[in-house]
Each structure stands twice: as structure tokens, then as C-alpha cells.
Amino acid sequence: MTLRKRHELQIAIDGPAGAGKSTVAKLVAKHLNLFYVDTGAMYRAIAYKALKSGISIDDEEMVSQMAQTTQVVLDHSEERLVWCDGENVTQAIRNPEISRAVSIVAAYIGVRQRLVELQRLEAARGGVVMDGRDIGTYVLPEADLKIFLTASAQERAKRRWLELQSAGKSVSLEEVTQDMLRRDRQDTEREVSPLEPARDAIILDTTGLNVEDIVAEILTLTQEG
Ligand code: DC
């Protein structure tokens, strides 16, 4: 692996929901002083806007058209706010209603083209840790390091449920598990950029591991090559 200079590094972190991508990616970005780009938040913002505008989530043409003129901005402050056409949607995009709708809009090629364009613009600004489903396979195929994070379905559902609990959202573990499995299926089986590890990705199973150990392992990998 030939690594770019440290401040220009591109690190792709992909994997299914609840594998720990965003927690790990944020910490790696902080350690290396790189931007963190949460691409899932961008897909969520599109789902949010469609629902809010009364556009049917199943109407591919309308949702794709809407996406072309939607401004999704991730700010790089500590708060990591997510803006959709000037509205702060940071909290709203985490609602279970959005989690249910997002895999549908993420399967639309028009939506993906628009967001991939924005994601590549982010990466062109400098070094980046980007997390999502297709970063290593499609968005940044030349990334210096590609990590595919995974964990058992049971552990992933439990992590998501705990996150929602601490955000004051009342849902049962069973509901979270079912939603997550449905989303995994939709993300893995879609035709455009399905969730899969890049051929040159390093697969890390985080089941039973703590965040610090995973971050340390990734930081070590950035020093190799
Ligand atoms: O990481 P997340 O749960 O916030 O992602 C929300 C949804 O967006 C998820 O169902 C898959 C989709 N997604 C995608 O298709 N491609 C990405 N690069 C990131 C997310």
C-alpha cells in the first residue's frame, strides 16, 4: 500500500449498520487531524427532505429529481451538524422513521450520483475519513486504506438500541433488530453499489472488541506501507 502524505490520507470505512463505523471513523479522523465525512447522514437527509416535502419515498423519479437540487452540508465542527437546504437536521435524521425510509432512497441511482459527487468534492478538500457502504468500492476506489467493519447482528442491534435509548427514543430491541436486518438486506441486495467489502479492504470483526482497540488497529495500519 502506498500512502499519501498524512494530511492527505483517504481512509474508507464501510460496513453494515451498527458495526461501529461512525464512532471509529470520528476517532480515527480526530487522531489524524482529517475531516470526517458521514455519508449515511447525507442519504438520511435526502430521505428526511422527501418525507417532509410529501414526496412518496417509492417515487424514484421524484426523489431523484429532488436530490439534484438539495444542498446537503456536513459541518466539520465538534458538533458535526448536518444541514439540508439550510435546515439543521442533525437530530431529525436519526429518527426510526428515517432509518426505515433511507435504504429505499439509497437504492436510487439518481440519488447516489448526486451524493457521490458531493462526497468526492469533500475528499478533494484534503485528507478524509469517510464512512458508508460503498466508499472503498466506488466513492474513493484509490483510498489509502479500506476498512470493512462488521460485527454479529445481535451485537449490532444492541449497539443501535443503546444509542437510541440514550437519545431518549423509545423503541424495543426487537424492533431495532428487525429494522436493521431489513436495512442490511436492502443495502446488500440492491443493484447499484451494494454493500460489500472492496477486494483490497481489511475486514475487522468488532464483536466483543472495544472501540479503543479497533481505533488503535486502524492507526497502526495507516503507519504501514
Ligand atoms: O450509516 P447509516 O445507517 O446512517 O446509513 C443510512 C443508510 O444509507 C443505510 O441504509 C445505507 C445507506 N448508505 C448507502 O447506501 N451508502 C453509503 N455510502 C452510506 C449509507
Residues whose N, C-alpha, C, O or C-beta is under 5 A from the ligand:
A	BS01	DC	A17 T39 G40 A41 Y43 V102 S103 A106 D131 G132 R133 D134 R183 D187
